[in-house]
Amino acid sequence: MRVDGRFRADSIAACCEAAIQGMGIGRGLLYQVRDAVDQGRLELVLQDWPQPQIPYHLLWPATTRLPARTRALVDFLVARLGPQQI
């Protein structure tokens, strides 16, 4: 669904504040708006609306040795999200 409006921002904080001020609805990840929802300043709507998949990309310097903590993160994300998502 394409929606056009007068307000656009690339900051979740700005979109959240605009929604709180009554300018319309916004889209954000739950962890980004949790405080405003818990405080009753925002209400969740369209929760059942299908959301597009967002691909993730992991980048690191081309080296022969990848630090153990980086390797652990890569392994965790691939296990959690699947190799097709990364």
PDB file with SEQRES, HELIX, SHEET and CRYST1 records, atoms N, CA, C and O in Angstrom:
SEQRES   1 A   86  MET ARG VAL ASP GLY ARG PHE ARG ALA ASP SER ILE ALA          
SEQRES   2 A   86  ALA CYS CYS GLU ALA ALA ILE GLN GLY MET GLY ILE GLY          
SEQRES   3 A   86  ARG GLY LEU LEU TYR GLN VAL ARG ASP ALA VAL ASP GLN          
SEQRES   4 A   86  GLY ARG LEU GLU LEU VAL LEU GLN ASP TRP PRO GLN PRO          
SEQRES   5 A   86  GLN ILE PRO TYR HIS LEU LEU TRP PRO ALA THR THR ARG          
SEQRES   6 A   86  LEU PRO ALA ARG THR ARG ALA LEU VAL ASP PHE LEU VAL          
SEQRES   7 A   86  ALA ARG LEU GLY PRO GLN GLN ILE                              
HELIX    1 AA1 ILE A   12  ILE A   20  1                                   9    
HELIX    2 AA2 LEU A   30  ASP A   38  1                                   9    
HELIX    3 AA3 ALA A   68  LEU A   81  1                                  14    
HELIX    4 AA4 PRO A   83  GLN A   85  5                                   3    
CRYST1    1.000    1.000    1.000  90.00  90.00  90.00 P 1           1          
ATOM      1  N   MET A   1       0.858  -1.170   0.000  1.00  0.00           N  
ATOM      2  CA  MET A   1       0.000   0.000   0.000  1.00  0.00           C  
ATOM      3  C   MET A   1       0.899   1.227   0.000  1.00  0.00           C  
ATOM      4  O   MET A   1       1.766   1.370   0.862  1.00  0.00           O  
ATOM      5  N   ARG A   2       0.697   2.081  -0.939  1.00  0.00           N  
ATOM      6  CA  ARG A   2       1.473   3.317  -0.998  1.00  0.00           C  
ATOM      7  C   ARG A   2       0.633   4.434  -0.368  1.00  0.00           C  
ATOM      8  O   ARG A   2      -0.538   4.620  -0.698  1.00  0.00           O  
ATOM      9  N   VAL A   3       1.260   5.158   0.533  1.00  0.00           N  
ATOM     10  CA  VAL A   3       0.590   6.265   1.213  1.00  0.00           C  
ATOM     11  C   VAL A   3       1.427   7.513   1.018  1.00  0.00           C  
ATOM     12  O   VAL A   3       2.630   7.510   1.279  1.00  0.00           O  
ATOM     13  N   ASP A   4       0.801   8.564   0.566  1.00  0.00           N  
ATOM     14  CA  ASP A   4       1.489   9.843   0.419  1.00  0.00           C  
ATOM     15  C   ASP A   4       0.930  10.816   1.457  1.00  0.00           C  
ATOM     16  O   ASP A   4      -0.269  10.837   1.735  1.00  0.00           O  
ATOM     17  N   GLY A   5       1.813  11.601   2.005  1.00  0.00           N  
ATOM     18  CA  GLY A   5       1.386  12.576   2.998  1.00  0.00           C  
ATOM     19  C   GLY A   5       2.309  13.771   2.983  1.00  0.00           C  
ATOM     20  O   GLY A   5       3.254  13.835   2.197  1.00  0.00           O  
ATOM     21  N   ARG A   6       2.032  14.701   3.844  1.00  0.00           N  
ATOM     22  CA  ARG A   6       2.837  15.918   3.893  1.00  0.00           C  
ATOM     23  C   ARG A   6       4.084  15.777   4.737  1.00  0.00           C  
ATOM     24  O   ARG A   6       5.030  16.547   4.571  1.00  0.00           O  
ATOM     25  N   PHE A   7       4.108  14.822   5.627  1.00  0.00           N  
ATOM     26  CA  PHE A   7       5.245  14.661   6.532  1.00  0.00           C  
ATOM     27  C   PHE A   7       6.031  13.413   6.162  1.00  0.00           C  
ATOM     28  O   PHE A   7       5.468  12.329   6.011  1.00  0.00           O  
ATOM     29  N   ARG A   8       7.329  13.582   6.021  1.00  0.00           N  
ATOM     30  CA  ARG A   8       8.223  12.449   5.778  1.00  0.00           C  
ATOM     31  C   ARG A   8       9.476  12.667   6.596  1.00  0.00           C  
ATOM     32  O   ARG A   8       9.941  13.796   6.755  1.00  0.00           O  
ATOM     33  N   ALA A   9      10.020  11.575   7.113  1.00  0.00           N  
ATOM     34  CA  ALA A   9      11.251  11.668   7.902  1.00  0.00           C  
ATOM     35  C   ALA A   9      11.979  10.337   7.808  1.00  0.00           C  
ATOM     36  O   ALA A   9      11.373   9.298   7.547  1.00  0.00           O  
ATOM     37  N   ASP A  10      13.271  10.384   8.020  1.00  0.00           N  
ATOM     38  CA  ASP A  10      14.042   9.147   8.062  1.00  0.00           C  
ATOM     39  C   ASP A  10      14.503   8.841   9.485  1.00  0.00           C  
ATOM     40  O   ASP A  10      15.431   8.062   9.698  1.00  0.00           O  
ATOM     41  N   SER A  11      13.851   9.456  10.433  1.00  0.00           N  
ATOM     42  CA  SER A  11      14.161   9.256  11.846  1.00  0.00           C  
ATOM     43  C   SER A  11      12.934   8.681  12.541  1.00  0.00           C  
ATOM     44  O   SER A  11      11.857   9.276  12.499  1.00  0.00           O  
ATOM     45  N   ILE A  12      13.093   7.520  13.180  1.00  0.00           N  
ATOM     46  CA  ILE A  12      11.967   6.927  13.895  1.00  0.00           C  
ATOM     47  C   ILE A  12      11.510   7.828  15.024  1.00  0.00           C  
ATOM     48  O   ILE A  12      10.320   7.865  15.340  1.00  0.00           O  
ATOM     49  N   ALA A  13      12.432   8.555  15.637  1.00  0.00           N  
ATOM     50  CA  ALA A  13      12.050   9.468  16.712  1.00  0.00           C  
ATOM     51  C   ALA A  13      11.137  10.568  16.187  1.00  0.00           C  
ATOM     52  O   ALA A  13      10.161  10.929  16.844  1.00  0.00           O  
ATOM     53  N   ALA A  14      11.443  11.102  15.015  1.00  0.00           N  
ATOM     54  CA  ALA A  14      10.601  12.152  14.420  1.00  0.00           C  
ATOM     55  C   ALA A  14       9.237  11.591  14.019  1.00  0.00           C  
ATOM     56  O   ALA A  14       8.214  12.242  14.231  1.00  0.00           O  
ATOM     57  N   CYS A  15       9.216  10.398  13.447  1.00  0.00           N  
ATOM     58  CA  CYS A  15       7.941   9.779  13.057  1.00  0.00           C  
ATOM     59  C   CYS A  15       7.094   9.451  14.277  1.00  0.00           C  
ATOM     60  O   CYS A  15       5.878   9.640  14.266  1.00  0.00           O  
ATOM     61  N   CYS A  16       7.733   8.964  15.317  1.00  0.00           N  
ATOM     62  CA  CYS A  16       7.033   8.638  16.556  1.00  0.00           C  
ATOM     63  C   CYS A  16       6.421   9.897  17.166  1.00  0.00           C  
ATOM     64  O   CYS A  16       5.263   9.892  17.584  1.00  0.00           O  
ATOM     65  N   GLU A  17       7.196  10.961  17.214  1.00  0.00           N  
ATOM     66  CA  GLU A  17       6.694  12.217  17.781  1.00  0.00           C  
ATOM     67  C   GLU A  17       5.553  12.780  16.935  1.00  0.00           C  
ATOM     68  O   GLU A  17       4.584  13.313  17.476  1.00  0.00           O  
ATOM     69  N   ALA A  18       5.664  12.665  15.620  1.00  0.00           N  
ATOM     70  CA  ALA A  18       4.590  13.144  14.743  1.00  0.00           C  
ATOM     71  C   ALA A  18       3.302  12.365  15.002  1.00  0.00           C  
ATOM     72  O   ALA A  18       2.221  12.952  15.045  1.00  0.00           O  
ATOM     73  N   ALA A  19       3.411  11.052  15.175  1.00  0.00           N  
ATOM     74  CA  ALA A  19       2.222  10.251  15.470  1.00  0.00           C  
ATOM     75  C   ALA A  19       1.646  10.624  16.833  1.00  0.00           C  
ATOM     76  O   ALA A  19       0.427  10.706  16.987  1.00  0.00           O  
ATOM     77  N   ILE A  20       2.502  10.849  17.815  1.00  0.00           N  
ATOM     78  CA  ILE A  20       2.041  11.264  19.144  1.00  0.00           C  
ATOM     79  C   ILE A  20       1.305  12.595  19.058  1.00  0.00           C  
ATOM     80  O   ILE A  20       0.321  12.808  19.767  1.00  0.00           O  
ATOM     81  N   GLN A  21       1.772  13.485  18.199  1.00  0.00           N  
ATOM     82  CA  GLN A  21       1.150  14.806  18.039  1.00  0.00           C  
ATOM     83  C   GLN A  21      -0.121  14.765  17.195  1.00  0.00           C  
ATOM     84  O   GLN A  21      -0.755  15.797  16.970  1.00  0.00           O  
ATOM     85  N   GLY A  22      -0.495  13.567  16.725  1.00  0.00           N  
ATOM     86  CA  GLY A  22      -1.747  13.425  15.989  1.00  0.00           C  
ATOM     87  C   GLY A  22      -1.649  13.669  14.499  1.00  0.00           C  
ATOM     88  O   GLY A  22      -2.662  13.937  13.853  1.00  0.00           O  
ATOM     89  N   MET A  23      -0.465  13.585  13.943  1.00  0.00           N  
ATOM     90  CA  MET A  23      -0.291  13.840  12.515  1.00  0.00           C  
ATOM     91  C   MET A  23      -0.628  12.627  11.652  1.00  0.00           C  
ATOM     92  O   MET A  23      -0.592  12.727  10.426  1.00  0.00           O  
ATOM     93  N   GLY A  24      -0.950  11.505  12.249  1.00  0.00           N  
ATOM     94  CA  GLY A  24      -1.287  10.311  11.483  1.00  0.00           C  
ATOM     95  C   GLY A  24      -0.656   9.084  12.095  1.00  0.00           C  
ATOM     96  O   GLY A  24      -0.299   9.061  13.273  1.00  0.00           O  
ATOM     97  N   ILE A  25      -0.527   8.060  11.265  1.00  0.00           N  
ATOM     98  CA  ILE A  25       0.092   6.824  11.744  1.00  0.00           C  
ATOM     99  C   ILE A  25       1.515   6.745  11.212  1.00  0.00           C  
ATOM    100  O   ILE A  25       1.851   7.374  10.209  1.00  0.00           O  
ATOM    101  N   GLY A  26       2.330   5.979  11.882  1.00  0.00           N  
ATOM    102  CA  GLY A  26       3.715   5.799  11.463  1.00  0.00           C  
ATOM    103  C   GLY A  26       4.065   4.329  11.492  1.00  0.00           C  
ATOM    104  O   GLY A  26       3.300   3.496  11.977  1.00  0.00           O  
ATOM    105  N   ARG A  27       5.213   4.035  10.973  1.00  0.00           N  
ATOM    106  CA  ARG A  27       5.679   2.655  10.936  1.00  0.00           C  
ATOM    107  C   ARG A  27       7.033   2.576  11.616  1.00  0.00           C  
ATOM    108  O   ARG A  27       7.947   3.335  11.296  1.00  0.00           O  
ATOM    109  N   GLY A  28       7.150   1.666  12.539  1.00  0.00           N  
ATOM    110  CA  GLY A  28       8.405   1.481  13.245  1.00  0.00           C  
ATOM    111  C   GLY A  28       8.454   0.104  13.855  1.00  0.00           C  
ATOM    112  O   GLY A  28       7.443  -0.596  13.915  1.00  0.00           O  
ATOM    113  N   LEU A  29       9.605  -0.278  14.299  1.00  0.00           N  
ATOM    114  CA  LEU A  29       9.762  -1.561  14.973  1.00  0.00           C  
ATOM    115  C   LEU A  29       9.306  -1.412  16.419  1.00  0.00           C  
ATOM    116  O   LEU A  29       9.476  -0.354  17.025  1.00  0.00           O  
ATOM    117  N   LEU A  30       8.737  -2.459  16.958  1.00  0.00           N  
ATOM    118  CA  LEU A  30       8.142  -2.379  18.293  1.00  0.00           C  
ATOM    119  C   LEU A  30       9.139  -1.911  19.338  1.00  0.00           C  
ATOM    120  O   LEU A  30       8.781  -1.119  20.210  1.00  0.00           O  
ATOM    121  N   TYR A  31      10.380  -2.379  19.275  1.00  0.00           N  
ATOM    122  CA  TYR A  31      11.349  -1.960  20.288  1.00  0.00           C  
ATOM    123  C   TYR A  31      11.631  -0.461  20.209  1.00  0.00           C  
ATOM    124  O   TYR A  31      12.070   0.138  21.191  1.00  0.00           O  
ATOM    125  N   GLN A  32      11.381   0.148  19.049  1.00  0.00           N  
ATOM    126  CA  GLN A  32      11.640   1.576  18.885  1.00  0.00           C  
ATOM    127  C   GLN A  32      10.521   2.435  19.469  1.00  0.00           C  
ATOM    128  O   GLN A  32      10.755   3.590  19.827  1.00  0.00           O  
ATOM    129  N   VAL A  33       9.323   1.894  19.569  1.00  0.00           N  
ATOM    130  CA  VAL A  33       8.183   2.678  20.063  1.00  0.00           C  
ATOM    131  C   VAL A  33       7.600   2.114  21.354  1.00  0.00           C  
ATOM    132  O   VAL A  33       6.574   2.596  21.833  1.00  0.00           O  
ATOM    133  N   ARG A  34       8.247   1.099  21.919  1.00  0.00           N  
ATOM    134  CA  ARG A  34       7.725   0.407  23.099  1.00  0.00           C  
ATOM    135  C   ARG A  34       7.382   1.369  24.239  1.00  0.00           C  
ATOM    136  O   ARG A  34       6.315   1.249  24.841  1.00  0.00           O  
ATOM    137  N   ASP A  35       8.268   2.318  24.545  1.00  0.00           N  
ATOM    138  CA  ASP A  35       8.009   3.237  25.661  1.00  0.00           C  
ATOM    139  C   ASP A  35       6.738   4.045  25.422  1.00  0.00           C  
ATOM    140  O   ASP A  35       5.912   4.179  26.325  1.00  0.00           O  
ATOM    141  N   ALA A  36       6.575   4.580  24.227  1.00  0.00           N  
ATOM    142  CA  ALA A  36       5.385   5.390  23.920  1.00  0.00           C  
ATOM    143  C   ALA A  36       4.120   4.541  23.972  1.00  0.00           C  
ATOM    144  O   ALA A  36       3.073   5.026  24.400  1.00  0.00           O  
ATOM    145  N   VAL A  37       4.199   3.287  23.546  1.00  0.00           N  
ATOM    146  CA  VAL A  37       3.043   2.379  23.614  1.00  0.00           C  
ATOM    147  C   VAL A  37       2.733   2.057  25.070  1.00  0.00           C  
ATOM    148  O   VAL A  37       1.577   2.117  25.487  1.00  0.00           O  
ATOM    149  N   ASP A  38       3.764   1.715  25.849  1.00  0.00           N  
ATOM    150  CA  ASP A  38       3.560   1.388  27.265  1.00  0.00           C  
ATOM    151  C   ASP A  38       2.986   2.556  28.050  1.00  0.00           C  
ATOM    152  O   ASP A  38       2.222   2.357  28.994  1.00  0.00           O  
ATOM    153  N   GLN A  39       3.352   3.779  27.662  1.00  0.00           N  
ATOM    154  CA  GLN A  39       2.858   4.976  28.346  1.00  0.00           C  
ATOM    155  C   GLN A  39       1.489   5.407  27.831  1.00  0.00           C  
ATOM    156  O   GLN A  39       0.915   6.369  28.340  1.00  0.00           O  
ATOM    157  N   GLY A  40       0.956   4.706  26.826  1.00  0.00           N  
ATOM    158  CA  GLY A  40      -0.362   5.037  26.281  1.00  0.00           C  
ATOM    159  C   GLY A  40      -0.343   6.222  25.334  1.00  0.00           C  
ATOM    160  O   GLY A  40      -1.399   6.737  24.966  1.00  0.00           O  
ATOM    161  N   ARG A  41       0.840   6.661  24.937  1.00  0.00           N  
ATOM    162  CA  ARG A  41       0.928   7.797  24.022  1.00  0.00           C  
ATOM    163  C   ARG A  41       0.744   7.373  22.575  1.00  0.00           C  
ATOM    164  O   ARG A  41       0.365   8.187  21.733  1.00  0.00           O  
ATOM    165  N   LEU A  42       1.010   6.096  22.276  1.00  0.00           N  
ATOM    166  CA  LEU A  42       0.779   5.524  20.950  1.00  0.00           C  
ATOM    167  C   LEU A  42      -0.025   4.248  21.098  1.00  0.00           C  
ATOM    168  O   LEU A  42       0.047   3.568  22.121  1.00  0.00           O  
ATOM    169  N   GLU A  43      -0.789   3.934  20.071  1.00  0.00           N  
ATOM    170  CA  GLU A  43      -1.570   2.708  20.034  1.00  0.00           C  
ATOM    171  C   GLU A  43      -1.158   1.916  18.808  1.00  0.00           C  
ATOM    172  O   GLU A  43      -1.002   2.477  17.723  1.00  0.00           O  
ATOM    173  N   LEU A  44      -0.983   0.620  18.977  1.00  0.00           N  
ATOM    174  CA  LEU A  44      -0.607  -0.234  17.852  1.00  0.00           C  
ATOM    175  C   LEU A  44      -1.820  -0.488  16.971  1.00  0.00           C  
ATOM    176  O   LEU A  44      -2.886  -0.863  17.462  1.00  0.00           O  
ATOM    177  N   VAL A  45      -1.656  -0.285  15.684  1.00  0.00           N  
ATOM    178  CA  VAL A  45      -2.717  -0.553  14.704  1.00  0.00           C  
ATOM    179  C   VAL A  45      -2.111  -1.334  13.538  1.00  0.00           C  
ATOM    180  O   VAL A  45      -0.892  -1.350  13.364  1.00  0.00           O  
ATOM    181  N   LEU A  46      -2.938  -1.962  12.764  1.00  0.00           N  
ATOM    182  CA  LEU A  46      -2.518  -2.711  11.576  1.00  0.00           C  
ATOM    183  C   LEU A  46      -1.468  -3.768  11.889  1.00  0.00           C  
ATOM    184  O   LEU A  46      -0.576  -4.023  11.080  1.00  0.00           O  
ATOM    185  N   GLN A  47      -1.573  -4.381  13.062  1.00  0.00           N  
ATOM    186  CA  GLN A  47      -0.596  -5.396  13.458  1.00  0.00           C  
ATOM    187  C   GLN A  47      -0.649  -6.634  12.564  1.00  0.00           C  
ATOM    188  O   GLN A  47       0.359  -7.325  12.416  1.00  0.00           O  
ATOM    189  N   ASP A  48      -1.783  -6.919  11.977  1.00  0.00           N  
ATOM    190  CA  ASP A  48      -1.918  -8.099  11.126  1.00  0.00           C  
ATOM    191  C   ASP A  48      -1.603  -7.809   9.661  1.00  0.00           C  
ATOM    192  O   ASP A  48      -1.660  -8.711   8.824  1.00  0.00           O  
ATOM    193  N   TRP A  49      -1.273  -6.563   9.347  1.00  0.00           N  
ATOM    194  CA  TRP A  49      -0.951  -6.192   7.975  1.00  0.00           C  
ATOM    195  C   TRP A  49       0.412  -6.786   7.612  1.00  0.00           C  
ATOM    196  O   TRP A  49       1.372  -6.631   8.367  1.00  0.00           O  
ATOM    197  N   PRO A  50       0.509  -7.469   6.457  1.00  0.00           N  
ATOM    198  CA  PRO A  50       1.799  -8.084   6.103  1.00  0.00           C  
ATOM    199  C   PRO A  50       2.886  -7.038   5.874  1.00  0.00           C  
ATOM    200  O   PRO A  50       2.658  -6.018   5.224  1.00  0.00           O  
ATOM    201  N   GLN A  51       4.050  -7.306   6.408  1.00  0.00           N  
ATOM    202  CA  GLN A  51       5.195  -6.406   6.278  1.00  0.00           C  
ATOM    203  C   GLN A  51       6.195  -6.994   5.293  1.00  0.00           C  
ATOM    204  O   GLN A  51       6.394  -8.209   5.271  1.00  0.00           O  
ATOM    205  N   PRO A  52       6.823  -6.161   4.484  1.00  0.00           N  
ATOM    206  CA  PRO A  52       7.829  -6.685   3.548  1.00  0.00           C  
ATOM    207  C   PRO A  52       9.068  -7.171   4.291  1.00  0.00           C  
ATOM    208  O   PRO A  52       9.423  -6.642   5.345  1.00  0.00           O  
ATOM    209  N   GLN A  53       9.711  -8.171   3.735  1.00  0.00           N  
ATOM    210  CA  GLN A  53      10.957  -8.666   4.290  1.00  0.00           C  
ATOM    211  C   GLN A  53      12.054  -7.639   4.034  1.00  0.00           C  
ATOM    212  O   GLN A  53      12.141  -7.073   2.945  1.00  0.00           O  
ATOM    213  N   ILE A  54      12.873  -7.406   5.022  1.00  0.00           N  
ATOM    214  CA  ILE A  54      13.987  -6.472   4.890  1.00  0.00           C  
ATOM    215  C   ILE A  54      15.272  -7.284   4.952  1.00  0.00           C  
ATOM    216  O   ILE A  54      15.545  -7.923   5.968  1.00  0.00           O  
ATOM    217  N   PRO A  55      16.070  -7.272   3.881  1.00  0.00           N  
ATOM    218  CA  PRO A  55      17.308  -8.060   3.918  1.00  0.00           C  
ATOM    219  C   PRO A  55      18.355  -7.415   4.826  1.00  0.00           C  
ATOM    220  O   PRO A  55      18.388  -6.195   4.986  1.00  0.00           O  
ATOM    221  N   TYR A  56      19.186  -8.231   5.400  1.00  0.00           N  
ATOM    222  CA  TYR A  56      20.293  -7.783   6.231  1.00  0.00           C  
ATOM    223  C   TYR A  56      21.589  -8.089   5.496  1.00  0.00           C  
ATOM    224  O   TYR A  56      21.687  -9.086   4.782  1.00  0.00           O  
ATOM    225  N   HIS A  57      22.570  -7.236   5.673  1.00  0.00           N  
ATOM    226  CA  HIS A  57      23.864  -7.451   5.055  1.00  0.00           C  
ATOM    227  C   HIS A  57      24.941  -7.325   6.125  1.00  0.00           C  
ATOM    228  O   HIS A  57      24.963  -6.355   6.884  1.00  0.00           O  
ATOM    229  N   LEU A  58      25.818  -8.292   6.180  1.00  0.00           N  
ATOM    230  CA  LEU A  58      26.931  -8.260   7.114  1.00  0.00           C  
ATOM    231  C   LEU A  58      28.200  -8.004   6.317  1.00  0.00           C  
ATOM    232  O   LEU A  58      28.481  -8.704   5.344  1.00  0.00           O  
ATOM    233  N   LEU A  59      28.944  -7.026   6.719  1.00  0.00           N  
ATOM    234  CA  LEU A  59      30.191  -6.672   6.043  1.00  0.00           C  
ATOM    235  C   LEU A  59      31.317  -6.643   7.057  1.00  0.00           C  
ATOM    236  O   LEU A  59      31.135  -6.190   8.187  1.00  0.00           O  
ATOM    237  N   TRP A  60      32.475  -7.125   6.653  1.00  0.00           N  
ATOM    238  CA  TRP A  60      33.653  -7.046   7.492  1.00  0.00           C  
ATOM    239  C   TRP A  60      34.871  -6.975   6.592  1.00  0.00           C  
ATOM    240  O   TRP A  60      34.802  -7.346   5.421  1.00  0.00           O  
ATOM    241  N   PRO A  61      35.990  -6.500   7.130  1.00  0.00           N  
ATOM    242  CA  PRO A  61      37.197  -6.371   6.316  1.00  0.00           C  
ATOM    243  C   PRO A  61      37.661  -7.726   5.794  1.00  0.00           C  
ATOM    244  O   PRO A  61      37.530  -8.746   6.471  1.00  0.00           O  
ATOM    245  N   ALA A  62      38.200  -7.720   4.589  1.00  0.00           N  
ATOM    246  CA  ALA A  62      38.735  -8.953   4.002  1.00  0.00           C  
ATOM    247  C   ALA A  62      40.048  -9.294   4.693  1.00  0.00           C  
ATOM    248  O   ALA A  62      41.097  -8.739   4.364  1.00  0.00           O  
ATOM    249  N   THR A  63      39.982 -10.196   5.636  1.00  0.00           N  
ATOM    250  CA  THR A  63      41.172 -10.647   6.357  1.00  0.00           C  
ATOM    251  C   THR A  63      41.155 -12.166   6.399  1.00  0.00           C  
ATOM    252  O   THR A  63      40.126 -12.797   6.157  1.00  0.00           O  
ATOM    253  N   THR A  64      42.278 -12.729   6.701  1.00  0.00           N  
ATOM    254  CA  THR A  64      42.322 -14.181   6.819  1.00  0.00           C  
ATOM    255  C   THR A  64      41.790 -14.651   8.162  1.00  0.00           C  
ATOM    256  O   THR A  64      41.371 -15.801   8.297  1.00  0.00           O  
ATOM    257  N   ARG A  65      41.803 -13.765   9.162  1.00  0.00           N  
ATOM    258  CA  ARG A  65      41.305 -14.123  10.495  1.00  0.00           C  
ATOM    259  C   ARG A  65      40.155 -13.222  10.878  1.00  0.00           C  
ATOM    260  O   ARG A  65      40.295 -12.000  10.935  1.00  0.00           O  
ATOM    261  N   LEU A  66      39.038 -13.826  11.134  1.00  0.00           N  
ATOM    262  CA  LEU A  66      37.863 -13.107  11.599  1.00  0.00           C  
ATOM    263  C   LEU A  66      37.839 -13.231  13.118  1.00  0.00           C  
ATOM    264  O   LEU A  66      37.920 -14.344  13.638  1.00  0.00           O  
ATOM    265  N   PRO A  67      37.728 -12.107  13.854  1.00  0.00           N  
ATOM    266  CA  PRO A  67      37.706 -12.204  15.319  1.00  0.00           C  
ATOM    267  C   PRO A  67      36.597 -13.157  15.791  1.00  0.00           C  
ATOM    268  O   PRO A  67      35.530 -13.228  15.181  1.00  0.00           O  
ATOM    269  N   ALA A  68      36.854 -13.865  16.854  1.00  0.00           N  
ATOM    270  CA  ALA A  68      35.910 -14.862  17.369  1.00  0.00           C  
ATOM    271  C   ALA A  68      34.549 -14.246  17.667  1.00  0.00           C  
ATOM    272  O   ALA A  68      33.520 -14.867  17.398  1.00  0.00           O  
ATOM    273  N   ARG A  69      34.526 -13.045  18.215  1.00  0.00           N  
ATOM    274  CA  ARG A  69      33.235 -12.426  18.542  1.00  0.00           C  
ATOM    275  C   ARG A  69      32.457 -12.077  17.274  1.00  0.00           C  
ATOM    276  O   ARG A  69      31.228 -12.150  17.268  1.00  0.00           O  
ATOM    277  N   THR A  70      33.155 -11.698  16.200  1.00  0.00           N  
ATOM    278  CA  THR A  70      32.484 -11.409  14.932  1.00  0.00           C  
ATOM    279  C   THR A  70      31.948 -12.703  14.333  1.00  0.00           C  
ATOM    280  O   THR A  70      30.813 -12.746  13.860  1.00  0.00           O  
ATOM    281  N   ARG A  71      32.754 -13.749  14.352  1.00  0.00           N  
ATOM    282  CA  ARG A  71      32.311 -15.047  13.838  1.00  0.00           C  
ATOM    283  C   ARG A  71      31.098 -15.536  14.617  1.00  0.00           C  
ATOM    284  O   ARG A  71      30.165 -16.081  14.025  1.00  0.00           O  
ATOM    285  N   ALA A  72      31.094 -15.350  15.937  1.00  0.00           N  
ATOM    286  CA  ALA A  72      29.967 -15.771  16.774  1.00  0.00           C  
ATOM    287  C   ALA A  72      28.703 -15.003  16.395  1.00  0.00           C  
ATOM    288  O   ALA A  72      27.617 -15.580  16.344  1.00  0.00           O  
ATOM    289  N   LEU A  73      28.839 -13.711  16.130  1.00  0.00           N  
ATOM    290  CA  LEU A  73      27.681 -12.913  15.722  1.00  0.00           C  
ATOM    291  C   LEU A  73      27.151 -13.378  14.377  1.00  0.00           C  
ATOM    292  O   LEU A  73      25.942 -13.540  14.214  1.00  0.00           O  
ATOM    293  N   VAL A  74      28.029 -13.594  13.418  1.00  0.00           N  
ATOM    294  CA  VAL A  74      27.616 -14.065  12.095  1.00  0.00           C  
ATOM    295  C   VAL A  74      26.894 -15.400  12.226  1.00  0.00           C  
ATOM    296  O   VAL A  74      25.822 -15.579  11.647  1.00  0.00           O  
ATOM    297  N   ASP A  75      27.455 -16.326  12.969  1.00  0.00           N  
ATOM    298  CA  ASP A  75      26.836 -17.636  13.152  1.00  0.00           C  
ATOM    299  C   ASP A  75      25.471 -17.515  13.816  1.00  0.00           C  
ATOM    300  O   ASP A  75      24.524 -18.191  13.413  1.00  0.00           O  
ATOM    301  N   PHE A  76      25.362 -16.661  14.826  1.00  0.00           N  
ATOM    302  CA  PHE A  76      24.092 -16.456  15.513  1.00  0.00           C  
ATOM    303  C   PHE A  76      23.035 -15.906  14.560  1.00  0.00           C  
ATOM    304  O   PHE A  76      21.909 -16.403  14.528  1.00  0.00           O  
ATOM    305  N   LEU A  77      23.392 -14.876  13.779  1.00  0.00           N  
ATOM    306  CA  LEU A  77      22.431 -14.255  12.869  1.00  0.00           C  
ATOM    307  C   LEU A  77      22.001 -15.207  11.766  1.00  0.00           C  
ATOM    308  O   LEU A  77      20.826 -15.245  11.404  1.00  0.00           O  
ATOM    309  N   VAL A  78      22.928 -15.966  11.235  1.00  0.00           N  
ATOM    310  CA  VAL A  78      22.558 -16.942  10.189  1.00  0.00           C  
ATOM    311  C   VAL A  78      21.628 -18.004  10.771  1.00  0.00           C  
ATOM    312  O   VAL A  78      20.656 -18.399  10.127  1.00  0.00           O  
ATOM    313  N   ALA A  79      21.921 -18.465  11.984  1.00  0.00           N  
ATOM    314  CA  ALA A  79      21.055 -19.470  12.618  1.00  0.00           C  
ATOM    315  C   ALA A  79      19.670 -18.895  12.918  1.00  0.00           C  
ATOM    316  O   ALA A  79      18.657 -19.578  12.766  1.00  0.00           O  
ATOM    317  N   ARG A  80      19.641 -17.650  13.339  1.00  0.00           N  
ATOM    318  CA  ARG A  80      18.368 -17.026  13.744  1.00  0.00           C  
ATOM    319  C   ARG A  80      17.528 -16.576  12.548  1.00  0.00           C  
ATOM    320  O   ARG A  80      16.313 -16.773  12.529  1.00  0.00           O  
ATOM    321  N   LEU A  81      18.178 -15.973  11.551  1.00  0.00           N  
ATOM    322  CA  LEU A  81      17.450 -15.389  10.418  1.00  0.00           C  
ATOM    323  C   LEU A  81      17.475 -16.251   9.175  1.00  0.00           C  
ATOM    324  O   LEU A  81      16.610 -16.106   8.311  1.00  0.00           O  
ATOM    325  N   GLY A  82      18.432 -17.135   9.064  1.00  0.00           N  
ATOM    326  CA  GLY A  82      18.576 -17.962   7.877  1.00  0.00           C  
ATOM    327  C   GLY A  82      19.528 -17.314   6.894  1.00  0.00           C  
ATOM    328  O   GLY A  82      19.589 -16.087   6.812  1.00  0.00           O  
ATOM    329  N   PRO A  83      20.271 -18.110   6.152  1.00  0.00           N  
ATOM    330  CA  PRO A  83      21.283 -17.572   5.229  1.00  0.00           C  
ATOM    331  C   PRO A  83      20.670 -16.736   4.102  1.00  0.00           C  
ATOM    332  O   PRO A  83      21.344 -15.855   3.569  1.00  0.00           O  
ATOM    333  N   GLN A  84      19.425 -16.983   3.729  1.00  0.00           N  
ATOM    334  CA  GLN A  84      18.805 -16.216   2.657  1.00  0.00           C  
ATOM    335  C   GLN A  84      18.478 -14.799   3.095  1.00  0.00           C  
ATOM    336  O   GLN A  84      18.260 -13.945   2.235  1.00  0.00           O  
ATOM    337  N   GLN A  85      18.432 -14.508   4.383  1.00  0.00           N  
ATOM    338  CA  GLN A  85      18.110 -13.181   4.885  1.00  0.00           C  
ATOM    339  C   GLN A  85      19.356 -12.324   5.068  1.00  0.00           C  
ATOM    340  O   GLN A  85      19.245 -11.109   5.234  1.00  0.00           O  
ATOM    341  N   ILE A  86      20.531 -12.928   5.041  1.00  0.00           N  
ATOM    342  CA  ILE A  86      21.764 -12.180   5.303  1.00  0.00           C  
ATOM    343  C   ILE A  86      22.562 -12.046   4.037  1.00  0.00           C  
ATOM    344  O   ILE A  86      23.638 -11.448   4.046  1.00  0.00           O  
TER     345      ILE A  86                                                      
END                                                                             
